[in-house]
Amino acid sequence: MSGELMRIWRGDHTRLLVLVADQLTTADEEVAAEAAAVLESCHPVAAPAQEALATHIGAHHAAHGPNVWAAPQERLRKSHQAAVRALARLGDQRALPSLLAALDGDVDAWRAIQVAGHLPQAADQLVPRLCEHLHRIDLSQQWTEMSANALLAALAALGDPAAVPALVDTLGAAVRHEQHDVTQSALKALKAFGPAAAEALDTIRSLTTATDAHLRAAAVAALWTAGEDMGEVMPLLLGRVSKVDLEP
């Protein structure tokens, strides 16, 4: 009920957040896990609980070791992972060791990937690992779409140009396997890197004439940021405007 109140009702919830955070120290692992989950779900306003979350995570590491992210005890794992995700969403680098353990051990790595983009100050450690996960995805399988999109979003948020080669490879694979959603996500990710994504220009250009309107729009946007050539992009934009004007 506390979580629902903080998520849907505007106001200063500092006192309630602190009271929820106090439950992290209880000996009842189920209560601690639920408290961590509430703080994760309320992450946009969870700053008052930041130190409590960091202390909770540190206590887990001290008691259970560096691989507590993958602890076999369900409640302990839930409590730790939720606290790490909440702390990461606050941009706190104290969440990093557990995220790295998740990516290296590949246990519930998807949960770490979802929040990795909030720690750009640790891009040098996160990007190589995220790229490795991206390279392992087989885009010939349709069920890999969500994983690929999450990784692309995380790499775009981190903004490290070292990710560009992996993004270019993923864009090419997505096009070959007709994974349109992943293609669009890869284009959006490359757009975030501007001229640093110039090596993808040939593939991006080929997609400006795609039959899918969303793909065309994403390709034109990526072409502008990567190539910065108004003379090349303007006719494509005018063509889109003309088509819109002609629609009934």
C-alpha positions in Angstrom: 0.0 0.0 0.0 2.9 2.4 0.7 4.3 1.7 -2.7 1.0 2.3 -4.4 0.5 5.6 -2.5 3.9 6.9 -3.5 3.6 5.9 -7.1 0.2 7.5 -7.8 -0.1 10.4 -5.3 2.0 13.5 -5.7 3.6 15.0 -2.6 6.6 14.8 -0.3 6.9 11.1 0.6 10.2 11.4 2.4 9.0 10.2 5.8 7.2 7.2 4.2 10.3 6.3 2.1 12.5 6.4 5.2 10.0 4.2 7.1 10.0 1.7 4.2 13.8 1.8 4.1 14.0 1.0 7.8 12.4 -2.4 7.0 15.6 -3.3 5.0 17.3 -4.1 8.3 14.7 -6.4 9.6 15.6 -10.1 10.3 12.6 -11.1 8.3 13.9 -11.6 4.8 10.5 -11.6 3.2 9.7 -8.2 4.7 13.2 -6.9 3.7 12.6 -8.2 0.1 9.2 -6.5 -0.1 10.7 -3.2 1.2 13.5 -3.3 -1.5 10.9 -4.1 -4.2 8.8 -1.1 -3.1 11.8 1.2 -3.2 12.7 0.0 -6.7 9.2 0.6 -7.9 9.3 4.1 -6.5 12.8 4.9 -7.8 11.9 8.4 -9.2 11.4 9.6 -5.7 13.6 7.1 -3.8 16.5 9.4 -3.1 15.8 9.7 0.7 16.4 5.9 0.9 19.7 6.0 -1.0 22.0 5.5 1.9 19.8 2.8 3.4 19.8 0.9 0.1 23.6 1.2 -0.2 24.0 -0.1 3.4 21.7 -3.0 2.7 23.7 -4.0 -0.4 27.0 -3.6 1.5 25.7 -5.9 4.3 24.7 -8.5 1.8 28.2 -8.5 0.3 29.8 -8.7 3.7 27.6 -11.6 4.8 27.2 -13.6 1.6 30.1 -12.6 -0.7 30.4 -10.8 -4.0 28.0 -13.2 -5.9 25.0 -12.5 -3.7 23.2 -11.3 -6.8 22.8 -15.0 -7.8 22.1 -16.2 -4.2 20.1 -19.5 -4.3 17.9 -18.2 -1.5 14.9 -16.7 -3.3 14.1 -13.9 -0.8 17.7 -12.9 -0.4 18.2 -12.7 -4.1 15.0 -10.7 -4.6 16.0 -8.3 -1.8 19.5 -7.8 -3.1 18.5 -7.4 -6.8 15.7 -5.0 -6.1 18.0 -2.8 -3.9 20.7 -2.8 -6.5 18.3 -1.8 -9.2 16.8 1.0 -7.1 20.3 2.3 -6.2 21.4 2.1 -9.9 18.4 4.1 -11.0 19.5 6.8 -8.6 22.9 6.9 -10.5 24.8 5.6 -7.5 27.9 3.7 -8.4 27.8 1.5 -5.3 25.3 -0.6 -7.3 28.1 -1.4 -9.9 29.8 -4.4 -8.3 26.5 -6.4 -8.3 25.6 -5.3 -11.8 29.0 -6.5 -13.1 28.6 -9.8 -11.2 25.2 -10.2 -12.9 26.7 -9.5 -16.4 29.7 -11.7 -15.8 27.8 -14.6 -14.3 24.8 -14.3 -16.6 22.3 -15.0 -13.8 19.3 -12.7 -14.1 21.5 -10.5 -16.3 18.4 -9.0 -18.0 17.6 -7.3 -14.7 21.0 -5.7 -14.6 20.8 -4.7 -18.2 17.6 -2.8 -17.6 19.3 -0.4 -15.2 22.9 -0.3 -16.5 22.2 2.9 -18.6 21.8 4.9 -15.4 25.5 4.6 -14.6 27.3 6.5 -17.4 30.2 7.1 -15.1 31.0 3.4 -15.2 30.6 3.0 -19.0 34.2 1.8 -19.3 33.3 -1.3 -17.3 29.7 -1.8 -18.4 30.0 -1.3 -22.2 32.4 -4.2 -23.0 30.1 -6.5 -21.0 26.9 -5.3 -22.6 28.5 -5.6 -26.1 29.5 -9.1 -25.3 25.9 -10.0 -24.4 24.7 -8.2 -27.6 27.1 -10.2 -29.8 25.8 -13.5 -28.3 22.2 -12.8 -29.3 21.0 -14.8 -32.3 18.7 -12.5 -34.2 17.6 -15.4 -36.4 15.3 -16.3 -33.4 12.3 -14.0 -32.9 12.3 -14.4 -29.1 15.6 -12.6 -28.8 14.0 -9.2 -29.8 13.3 -8.0 -26.2 16.9 -8.8 -25.0 18.4 -7.1 -28.0 16.3 -4.0 -27.6 17.2 -3.7 -23.9 20.9 -3.9 -24.6 20.7 -1.4 -27.4 18.8 1.0 -25.1 21.4 0.6 -22.3 24.4 1.2 -24.7 22.7 4.3 -26.1 22.1 5.7 -22.6 25.8 5.1 -21.6 26.9 7.0 -24.7 30.4 5.4 -25.0 31.5 5.4 -28.7 33.3 2.1 -28.0 29.8 0.5 -28.4 29.4 1.6 -32.0 31.0 -1.4 -33.7 28.6 -3.7 -31.8 25.7 -1.5 -32.7 26.7 -1.6 -36.4 27.0 -5.4 -36.3 23.6 -5.7 -34.7 22.0 -3.3 -37.2 23.3 -5.4 -40.0 22.1 -8.7 -38.4 18.7 -7.2 -37.7 18.3 -6.2 -41.3 19.3 -9.6 -42.6 16.9 -11.4 -40.4 14.1 -8.9 -41.0 13.8 -8.0 -37.3 12.2 -4.7 -37.8 11.8 -3.7 -34.2 15.5 -4.5 -33.5 16.5 -2.6 -36.6 14.6 0.5 -35.4 16.1 0.2 -31.9 19.6 -0.1 -33.4 19.0 3.0 -35.6 17.8 5.0 -32.5 20.9 3.8 -30.6 23.2 4.9 -33.4 21.5 8.2 -33.6 22.7 8.9 -30.0 26.3 8.7 -31.1 26.2 11.3 -33.9 29.2 11.4 -36.3 30.9 8.6 -34.3 28.4 6.3 -36.0 29.5 7.2 -39.5 30.7 3.7 -40.2 27.0 2.7 -40.3 26.0 5.3 -42.9 25.8 2.8 -45.8 23.3 0.6 -44.0 21.4 3.6 -42.6 21.0 5.1 -46.1 19.7 1.8 -47.4 16.9 1.9 -44.8 15.7 5.4 -45.7 13.7 3.8 -48.5 12.3 0.9 -46.3 8.6 0.1 -46.8 8.0 0.4 -43.1 7.3 4.1 -42.2 8.8 3.8 -38.7 12.0 2.4 -40.1 12.3 5.1 -42.7 11.8 7.8 -40.0 14.4 6.2 -37.7 16.8 5.9 -40.6 16.4 9.5 -41.7 17.0 10.7 -38.1 20.1 8.5 -37.7 21.4 9.7 -41.1 21.1 13.3 -40.1 23.0 12.8 -36.8 25.7 10.5 -38.2 26.2 12.3 -41.5 25.2 15.8 -40.7 24.6 16.4 -44.4 21.6 18.7 -44.8 21.7 18.4 -48.6 21.2 14.6 -48.3 18.6 14.6 -45.5 16.4 17.5 -46.6 15.0 15.8 -49.8 14.1 12.8 -47.6 12.3 15.0 -45.1 10.5 16.9 -47.8 9.4 13.6 -49.3 7.9 12.5 -46.0 6.1 15.8 -45.6 4.6 15.5 -49.1 3.4 12.0 -48.4 1.7 13.1 -45.2 0.0 16.0 -47.0 -1.3 13.7 -49.7 -2.9 11.3 -47.2 -6.7 11.7 -46.8 
